[in-house]
């Protein structure tokens, strides 16, 4: 049995919930207990202290852990969210939007977690705009920023689902920019300690197979059916909004088609951390991205190397 902790409850983590909803781990002969998380920092602390066997979360925290402690043995494996799930949503249509336009409006960035702004500020720099020049609000929650869009006290806000789909359905919001379109960016993977994986290799192999099973189901199943399956984990989101959110994310290629790290995505993430000042110098990603190789072919067996 493995204890898996969530990072925090969020719609873009839908494949992780789907694995439990469709019994993907059980189908691989593995008993996995899902543990709710009070917040991402507490989850990381529980992992390092051995109170949970694995978690899902952003590679950004793993990179920062290694920067602070070169002896850390936390590693990322089995990427699931491989593009940025955030959007820039405006209060009025702007089909010709360019990132440089943010320098001329009232804009609110995400305050709850660091990765969305770090990635966006890197996009802005690449577009030739100094992030410090923005008339940017950072502090209110996404829920508060969505309300400010409705009230017209903000021109645009950085949001994820279901805020985006809800605003679009109400006619109160218009998608200006989907951060997923920047390309591969390592956003969410499974995370465990290298020593724990080595000691429980077969169980982690089964976990990877379960996620592969889930990703295949998630990609091939109608969004409404996926929404019904994961709805118990997101009871506050109405089914049509949940289905529309999942469909938009899938259309953007947000999710991996199978478990396996993308070095391109990790390089892009680290570049954003460096340009945003979260890192002073590059980390050796080979210490952070687990050398997890999965081969699943009928009649040929399974292999996970670490």
JODA-V943569 format. One line per field, one symbol per residue. burial: 1 if it has 9 or more other C-alpha atoms within 8 Angstrom, else 0. Layout:
# JODA-V943569
burial: ???
This chain:
# JODA-V943569
burial: 011111110011111011111001110101010000100101110111000111111111011111100000111111111111111111101000000101101111111000011111111110001000011010001100110111000111111111111111000111110111000111111111110110001011111111111111010000110111111001001010111111101100111101110100111111111101001000000001110111010000011101
